[in-house]
Amino acid sequence: MTYRPTADHDELRAVVRELADERIAPRAAEIDATAEFPWDLKELLAKQDLMGICFPARFGGTELDNISQAIVVEEIARADATTSLIVLVQKLGALPIIVSGTEEQRSRYFPRLASGEWMAAFGLTEASAGSDVAGIRMRARRDGDAYLLTGSKRFITHGSIANLVTIFAMTDPAAGRKGLSAFIVETDTPGFSAPRIEHKMGIRGSPTAELHFDDVRVPVANRIGEEGDGFAVAMATLDRSRLSIAAQAVGIAQGAIDFAIGYAAQREQFGERIADMEGIQFMLADMASGTEAARQLTYAAAAAVDADAPDLAYWTSSAKLVAGDTAMRVTTDAVQVLGGYGYVTEYPVERMMRDAKITQLYEGTQQVQRLIIARQLLRRAGVSRPAK
């Protein structure tokens, strides 16, 4: 896939960067220190129509292409990774409906999500089922014109503040992953609770919740697809949502580079700026070139999603793998450029390093991405997987 920048993309980047620099970056340290969700920035993003970038115009969204959506996430993450999750998770929670929902479901929920009136979350992971989706234990039992959902979810980003969560539960446990189904759950439904919030290394202002379901009654009309479609819905969602994680990782890396360059240009040691020292120059060059490579791969993956390419899983997993590893390496090097100052909270690069780590973990670990990429390569070569 190829990416060709347009004047519209450049204009969008400039607008979002100005907003991020002026309104989001000044709040980043406080958000990290207090570990409180930035409701003010959520309202800011809603007023700027950035909560609706993935939704069709007929539902009040701005309907940006996936390259534009990646640029938005990247530029916000450059200022603050936590705030970028507001836009990112709004899309993630809605993607099952975007991919497989009915027109009635879209009409009912998209206007509220696009405006930012409601927030969405995505509920797949459980304590015993992370990468192993077939290990999900949550149960959905048919009861007349509804399902009763019982069980729990773990590590659900924005799960405690969302108005809507797309949930995956077993309707036929004996069928393994073929017994998985997907549902839209409104969080004010009796029996739903979010009793635990995780204390995390990074993205500290974004609540990561444990969700409990005690016979939560969900109408049949809120099932996404048919019974047993849940695994396919989840995989189609993740194949697309990983693109946003790659964009977030690129943004975090770029933020670290920008700060490290500015610091190196001012810091003097041995009678000269450290920016003039060859060792520092080599580090900055590696940081910048690696980030640019990750950016271009991310945009190529966005083009694959826009084209609904048959091998889009290869592109989005490759982008997340490369961008996540790049963000971790670049932010660690940024701390090194600052030396001891990079290790203290007075400067933002230690926060960026902590935030970068999650991009190697959520939406599938880097090891899972390698499995997906390898399987795509084997499929291209016409090599079938061995029977188990």
RODO-2510 file (C-alpha; in nm, 4 decimals, decimal comma):
residues 388
     n   res          X          Y          Z
     1     m     0,0000     0,0000     0,0000
     2     t     0,1133     0,3565    -0,0602
     3     y     0,0429     0,6833     0,1202
     4     r     0,0394     1,0158    -0,0568
     5     p    -0,0004     1,3213     0,1653
     6     t    -0,2610     1,5725     0,0606
     7     a    -0,3090     1,9398     0,1384
     8     d    -0,6071     1,8412     0,3534
     9     h    -0,3882     1,6078     0,5598
    10     d    -0,1285     1,8801     0,6094
    11     e    -0,3932     2,1313     0,7116
    12     l    -0,5510     1,8858     0,9553
    13     r    -0,2121     1,8153     1,1140
    14     a    -0,1429     2,1855     1,1608
    15     v    -0,4820     2,2503     1,3213
    16     v    -0,4641     1,9546     1,5617
    17     r    -0,0997     2,0255     1,6505
    18     e    -0,1839     2,3848     1,7426
    19     l    -0,4721     2,2662     1,9597
    20     a    -0,2538     2,0015     2,1251
    21     d     0,0363     2,2382     2,1897
    22     e    -0,1815     2,5145     2,3326
    23     r    -0,4480     2,3256     2,5266
    24     i    -0,3403     1,9647     2,5850
    25     a     0,0361     1,9698     2,6458
    26     p     0,0103     2,2162     2,9397
    27     r    -0,2214     1,9689     3,1172
    28     a    -0,0192     1,6518     3,0546
    29     a     0,2004     1,6543     3,3671
    30     e    -0,0949     1,7270     3,5957
    31     i    -0,3042     1,4502     3,4392
    32     d    -0,0196     1,2051     3,4962
    33     a     0,0434     1,3205     3,8535
    34     t    -0,3205     1,3128     3,9664
    35     a    -0,4237     1,0081     3,7591
    36     e    -0,7563     1,1829     3,6981
    37     f    -0,9479     1,1622     3,3726
    38     p    -0,9325     1,5006     3,1901
    39     w    -1,3008     1,5772     3,1455
    40     d    -1,2151     1,9304     3,0342
    41     l    -1,0107     1,7957     2,7443
    42     k    -1,2821     1,5487     2,6524
    43     e    -1,5204     1,8440     2,6202
    44     l    -1,2594     2,0343     2,4194
    45     l    -1,2238     1,7452     2,1740
    46     a    -1,6008     1,7175     2,1450
    47     k    -1,6370     2,0898     2,0686
    48     q    -1,3698     2,0554     1,8004
    49     d    -1,5632     1,7638     1,6406
    50     l    -1,2731     1,5276     1,7116
    51     m    -1,4861     1,2702     1,8938
    52     g    -1,6708     1,1932     1,5723
    53     i    -1,3855     1,1405     1,3292
    54     c    -1,4741     0,7759     1,2606
    55     f    -1,8521     0,8192     1,2310
    56     p    -2,0510     0,8772     0,9095
    57     a    -2,1649     1,2311     0,8402
    58     r    -2,5293     1,1228     0,8356
    59     f    -2,4971     1,0477     1,2077
    60     g    -2,3234     1,3729     1,2923
    61     g    -1,9669     1,2503     1,2479
    62     t    -1,6891     1,4103     1,0482
    63     e    -1,6172     1,0839     0,8606
    64     l    -1,2423     1,1283     0,8157
    65     d    -1,0414     0,8752     0,6173
    66     n    -0,8176     0,6468     0,8225
    67     i    -0,5011     0,8388     0,7346
    68     s    -0,6620     1,1541     0,8746
    69     q    -0,7756     0,9650     1,1847
    70     a    -0,4183     0,8420     1,2381
    71     i    -0,2889     1,1984     1,2084
    72     v    -0,5363     1,3180     1,4734
    73     v    -0,4337     1,0460     1,7205
    74     e    -0,0641     1,1005     1,6469
    75     e    -0,0728     1,4752     1,7043
    76     i    -0,2684     1,4477     2,0296
    77     a    -0,0395     1,1681     2,1553
    78     r     0,2611     1,3860     2,0777
    79     a     0,1318     1,6143     2,3536
    80     d    -0,0270     1,3574     2,5866
    81     a    -0,0904     0,9863     2,5389
    82     t    -0,3762     0,9804     2,7912
    83     t    -0,5738     1,2411     2,5999
    84     s    -0,5181     1,0620     2,2691
    85     l    -0,7027     0,7653     2,4175
    86     i    -1,0217     0,9705     2,4383
    87     v    -1,0431     0,9757     2,0593
    88     l    -0,8854     0,6342     2,0128
    89     v    -1,1158     0,4416     2,2485
    90     q    -1,4262     0,6188     2,1211
    91     k    -1,3511     0,4536     1,7893
    92     l    -1,2493     0,1212     1,9427
    93     g    -1,5746     0,0886     2,1360
    94     a    -1,7804     0,1737     1,8298
    95     l    -1,5895    -0,0391     1,5779
    96     p    -1,7909    -0,3598     1,6353
    97     i    -2,1039    -0,1613     1,5445
    98     i    -1,9281     0,0094     1,2536
    99     v    -1,8105    -0,3271     1,1200
   100     s    -2,1097    -0,5513     1,1927
   101     g    -2,3921    -0,3507     1,3490
   102     t    -2,7368    -0,2957     1,2051
   103     e    -2,8561     0,0354     1,0652
   104     e    -3,0947     0,0626     1,3605
   105     q    -2,8073     0,0196     1,6076
   106     r    -2,6013     0,2806     1,4263
   107     s    -2,8923     0,5254     1,4175
   108     r    -2,9538     0,4747     1,7869
   109     y    -2,5972     0,5145     1,9136
   110     f    -2,3732     0,6926     1,6628
   111     p    -2,5191     1,0445     1,7004
   112     r    -2,4508     1,0431     2,0755
   113     l    -2,1025     0,8980     2,0283
   114     a    -2,0104     1,1300     1,7405
   115     s    -2,1071     1,4384     1,9415
   116     g    -1,9178     1,3195     2,2487
   117     e    -2,2360     1,3170     2,4564
   118     w    -2,1704     0,9469     2,5197
   119     m    -1,8412     0,7639     2,5545
   120     a    -1,7729     0,4104     2,4381
   121     a    -1,5486     0,1264     2,5538
   122     f    -1,4538    -0,2188     2,4255
   123     g    -1,4925    -0,5203     2,6540
   124     l    -1,3066    -0,8282     2,5353
   125     t    -1,0277    -0,9064     2,7842
   126     e    -1,0822    -1,1128     3,0980
   127     a    -0,8509    -1,2121     3,3813
   128     s    -0,7922    -1,5527     3,2202
   129     a    -0,8439    -1,4509     2,8577
   130     g    -0,6184    -1,1857     2,7119
   131     s    -0,4591    -1,2916     2,3858
   132     d    -0,6513    -1,6211     2,4110
   133     v    -0,9964    -1,4976     2,3108
   134     a    -1,1278    -1,8539     2,3037
   135     g    -1,0683    -1,8628     2,6808
   136     i    -1,3468    -1,6119     2,7534
   137     r    -1,5719    -1,7294     3,0351
   138     m    -1,8333    -1,4560     3,0450
   139     r    -2,1758    -1,6030     2,9740
   140     a    -2,4746    -1,4659     2,7824
   141     r    -2,7889    -1,6726     2,8407
   142     r    -3,0987    -1,6222     2,6252
   143     d    -3,4070    -1,5241     2,8260
   144     g    -3,7017    -1,4460     2,6013
   145     d    -3,6384    -1,1261     2,4085
   146     a    -3,3142    -1,0572     2,5949
   147     y    -2,9864    -1,2055     2,7117
   148     l    -2,8625    -1,2187     3,0693
   149     l    -2,4892    -1,1399     3,0865
   150     t    -2,2923    -1,2783     3,3796
   151     g    -1,9197    -1,2586     3,4452
   152     s    -1,6424    -1,0015     3,4459
   153     k    -1,3987    -0,8171     3,2210
   154     r    -1,0505    -0,6889     3,3061
   155     f    -0,8250    -0,4086     3,1789
   156     i    -1,1086    -0,2247     3,0024
   157     t    -0,9952     0,1238     2,9007
   158     h    -1,2600     0,3842     2,9960
   159     g    -1,4819     0,1035     3,1239
   160     s    -1,5749     0,2994     3,4366
   161     i    -1,6728     0,6189     3,2534
   162     a    -1,8275     0,4833     2,9330
   163     n    -2,1991     0,5047     2,8616
   164     l    -2,1786     0,2126     2,6203
   165     v    -1,9538    -0,0933     2,6142
   166     t    -1,9344    -0,3481     2,3345
   167     i    -1,9081    -0,6776     2,5208
   168     f    -1,8115    -1,0285     2,4112
   169     a    -1,9633    -1,3281     2,5912
   170     m    -2,0192    -1,6972     2,5334
   171     t    -2,3670    -1,7939     2,4160
   172     d    -2,2503    -2,1532     2,3567
   173     p    -1,9484    -2,2328     2,5772
   174     a    -1,9167    -2,5841     2,4374
   175     a    -1,8477    -2,4446     2,0890
   176     g    -1,5272    -2,2623     2,1853
   177     r    -1,4648    -1,9475     1,9881
   178     k    -1,7574    -2,0337     1,7597
   179     g    -1,9810    -1,9861     2,0629
   180     l    -1,8740    -1,6242     2,1197
   181     s    -2,1258    -1,3449     2,0592
   182     a    -2,1096    -0,9650     2,0771
   183     f    -2,3459    -0,7232     2,2508
   184     i    -2,4032    -0,3516     2,3046
   185     v    -2,4408    -0,2838     2,6761
   186     e    -2,5570     0,0490     2,8167
   187     t    -2,3729     0,0937     3,1442
   188     d    -2,6722     0,2258     3,3393
   189     t    -2,8341    -0,1182     3,3047
   190     p    -2,9005    -0,2829     3,6456
   191     g    -2,6364    -0,5389     3,7380
   192     f    -2,3490    -0,3569     3,5683
   193     s    -2,0673    -0,2210     3,7857
   194     a    -1,7041    -0,1122     3,7619
   195     p    -1,5733    -0,1832     4,1125
   196     r    -1,1998    -0,1631     4,0474
   197     i    -0,9682     0,0824     3,8719
   198     e    -0,6112    -0,0280     3,8001
   199     h    -0,3086     0,1710     3,9195
   200     k    -0,0823     0,1840     3,6168
   201     m     0,2731     0,2652     3,5107
   202     g     0,1596     0,4995     3,2341
   203     i    -0,1470     0,6531     3,0661
   204     r    -0,2416     0,7244     3,4247
   205     g    -0,5261     0,9665     3,3548
   206     s    -0,7112     0,7056     3,1486
   207     p    -0,9165     0,4781     3,3772
   208     t    -0,8588     0,1075     3,3189
   209     a    -1,1410    -0,0801     3,4870
   210     e    -1,2612    -0,4199     3,5942
   211     l    -1,6243    -0,4664     3,4959
   212     h    -1,8775    -0,6932     3,6663
   213     f    -2,2004    -0,8216     3,5112
   214     d    -2,4638    -0,9719     3,7413
   215     d    -2,7474    -1,0900     3,5165
   216     v    -2,7289    -0,7714     3,3110
   217     r    -3,0325    -0,7785     3,0846
   218     v    -2,9489    -0,6882     2,7235
   219     p    -3,2177    -0,6844     2,4520
   220     v    -3,1762    -0,9193     2,1578
   221     a    -3,1818    -0,6018     1,9456
   222     n    -2,8455    -0,5148     2,1025
   223     r    -2,6712    -0,8270     1,9778
   224     i    -2,4119    -0,7437     1,7114
   225     g    -2,4501    -0,9920     1,4285
   226     e    -2,5783    -1,3408     1,4913
   227     e    -2,5037    -1,5747     1,7781
   228     g    -2,1552    -1,7142     1,7240
   229     d    -2,0333    -1,4143     1,5241
   230     g    -1,8451    -1,2654     1,8179
   231     f    -1,5003    -1,3967     1,7331
   232     a    -1,5204    -1,2669     1,3771
   233     v    -1,6477    -0,9290     1,5020
   234     a    -1,3656    -0,9054     1,7568
   235     m    -1,0962    -0,9910     1,5038
   236     a    -1,2345    -0,7497     1,2443
   237     t    -1,2341    -0,4808     1,5134
   238     l    -0,8776    -0,5458     1,6276
   239     d    -0,7472    -0,5673     1,2711
   240     r    -0,8597    -0,2061     1,2330
   241     s    -0,8098    -0,0659     1,5827
   242     r    -0,4395    -0,1594     1,5948
   243     l    -0,3852     0,1192     1,3455
   244     s    -0,4753     0,3740     1,6140
   245     i    -0,2246     0,2217     1,8570
   246     a     0,0466     0,2536     1,5940
   247     a    -0,0466     0,6195     1,5445
   248     q    -0,0407     0,6760     1,9195
   249     a     0,3061     0,5190     1,9414
   250     v     0,4348     0,7406     1,6594
   251     g     0,2996     1,0465     1,8373
   252     i     0,4619     0,9548     2,1688
   253     a     0,7950     0,8976     1,9930
   254     q     0,7726     1,2289     1,8085
   255     g     0,6984     1,4146     2,1289
   256     a     1,0073     1,2635     2,2897
   257     i     1,2250     1,3516     1,9907
   258     d     1,1046     1,7112     1,9857
   259     f     1,1802     1,7597     2,3525
   260     a     1,5181     1,5850     2,3353
   261     i     1,6303     1,8024     2,0428
   262     g     1,5279     2,1196     2,2226
   263     y     1,7063     2,0116     2,5384
   264     a     2,0224     1,9059     2,3547
   265     a     2,0371     2,2437     2,1808
   266     q     2,0404     2,4232     2,5184
   267     r     2,2380     2,1906     2,7459
   268     e     2,6135     2,2541     2,7627
   269     q     2,8825     2,0179     2,8868
   270     f     3,2611     2,0352     2,8413
   271     g     3,2216     2,3845     2,6968
   272     e     2,9852     2,2957     2,4110
   273     r     2,6224     2,2134     2,3437
   274     i     2,5553     1,8431     2,3731
   275     a     2,3691     1,8740     2,0398
   276     d     2,7086     1,9317     1,8790
   277     m     2,8512     1,6084     2,0198
   278     e     2,8656     1,3256     1,7674
   279     g     2,7359     1,0654     2,0105
   280     i     2,4199     1,2680     2,0786
   281     q     2,3763     1,3477     1,7095
   282     f     2,3864     0,9779     1,6233
   283     m     2,1190     0,9065     1,8860
   284     l     1,8934     1,1834     1,7567
   285     a     1,9381     1,0649     1,3979
   286     d     1,8416     0,7086     1,4886
   287     m     1,5427     0,8310     1,6891
   288     a     1,4133     1,0491     1,4079
   289     s     1,4677     0,8061     1,1208
   290     g     1,3122     0,5178     1,3127
   291     t     1,0076     0,7262     1,3980
   292     e     0,9663     0,8414     1,0389
   293     a     0,9819     0,4813     0,9194
   294     a     0,7136     0,3857     1,1731
   295     r     0,5005     0,6814     1,0644
   296     q     0,5131     0,5889     0,6976
   297     l     0,4271     0,2254     0,7746
   298     t     0,1364     0,3446     0,9876
   299     y     0,0027     0,5583     0,7034
   300     a     0,0451     0,2675     0,4617
   301     a    -0,1598     0,0556     0,7021
   302     a    -0,4225     0,3326     0,7145
   303     a    -0,4412     0,3233     0,3351
   304     a    -0,4929    -0,0541     0,3557
   305     v    -0,7846    -0,0057     0,5964
   306     d    -0,9353     0,2645     0,3746
   307     a    -0,9100     0,0242     0,0796
   308     d    -1,0501    -0,2640     0,2908
   309     a    -0,7523    -0,4649     0,1670
   310     p    -0,7788    -0,8430     0,2098
   311     d    -0,4433    -0,8432     0,3906
   312     l    -0,5103    -0,5410     0,6122
   313     a    -0,4280    -0,7522     0,9206
   314     y    -0,0718    -0,7821     0,7888
   315     w    -0,0450    -0,4049     0,7539
   316     t    -0,1995    -0,3024     1,0838
   317     s    -0,0130    -0,5645     1,2866
   318     s     0,3131    -0,4660     1,1170
   319     a     0,2471    -0,0992     1,1930
   320     k     0,1693    -0,1655     1,5591
   321     l     0,4722    -0,3915     1,5966
   322     v     0,7177    -0,1455     1,4438
   323     a     0,5644     0,1695     1,5929
   324     g     0,5301     0,0246     1,9432
   325     d     0,8891    -0,0975     1,9536
   326     t     1,0072     0,2320     1,8067
   327     a     0,8218     0,4364     2,0688
   328     m     0,9780     0,2355     2,3504
   329     r     1,3277     0,2664     2,2044
   330     v     1,2970     0,6360     2,1190
   331     t     1,1566     0,7414     2,4562
   332     t     1,4258     0,5438     2,6376
   333     d     1,6896     0,7193     2,4280
   334     a     1,5267     1,0555     2,5015
   335     v     1,5714     0,9882     2,8731
   336     q     1,9368     0,9057     2,7990
   337     v     1,9868     1,2326     2,6109
   338     l     1,8651     1,4235     2,9153
   339     g     2,0790     1,2139     3,1500
   340     g     1,9767     1,2501     3,5134
   341     y     1,7206     1,5152     3,4233
   342     g     1,5466     1,2633     3,2021
   343     y     1,4808     1,0433     3,5042
   344     v     1,2902     1,3019     3,7074
   345     t     0,9317     1,4176     3,6643
   346     e     1,0340     1,7796     3,6081
   347     y     1,0819     1,6843     3,2430
   348     p     0,8243     1,4963     3,0305
   349     v     1,0389     1,2254     2,8731
   350     e     1,0140     0,9849     3,1679
   351     r     0,6348     1,0076     3,1394
   352     m     0,6591     0,9474     2,7668
   353     m     0,8736     0,6393     2,8300
   354     r     0,6157     0,5018     3,0750
   355     d     0,3321     0,5789     2,8351
   356     a     0,5151     0,4180     2,5426
   357     k     0,5281     0,0768     2,7108
   358     i     0,1545     0,0189     2,6825
   359     t     0,1722     0,0395     2,3025
   360     q     0,3646    -0,2884     2,3116
   361     l     0,0927    -0,4529     2,5191
   362     y    -0,2648    -0,3561     2,4431
   363     e    -0,4596    -0,4449     2,1289
   364     g    -0,2459    -0,7597     2,1255
   365     t     0,1101    -0,7944     2,2515
   366     q     0,4053    -0,7616     2,0166
   367     q     0,4401    -1,1399     2,0230
   368     v     0,0812    -1,1755     1,9018
   369     q     0,1509    -0,9254     1,6225
   370     r     0,4402    -1,1403     1,5050
   371     l     0,2132    -1,4449     1,4960
   372     i    -0,0434    -1,2561     1,2881
   373     i     0,2210    -1,1269     1,0475
   374     a     0,3770    -1,4702     1,0067
   375     r     0,0406    -1,6307     0,9353
   376     q    -0,0339    -1,3642     0,6760
   377     l     0,3020    -1,4367     0,5107
   378     l     0,2308    -1,8096     0,5027
   379     r    -0,1112    -1,7449     0,3547
   380     r     0,0429    -1,5297     0,0823
   381     a     0,2823    -1,8140     0,0057
   382     g    -0,0052    -2,0624    -0,0127
   383     v     0,1144    -2,2557     0,2902
   384     s    -0,1800    -2,3813     0,4950
   385     r    -0,1653    -2,4084     0,8732
   386     p    -0,1186    -2,7632     1,0075
   387     a    -0,4252    -2,9249     1,1568
   388     k    -0,4337    -2,9452     1,5378
***
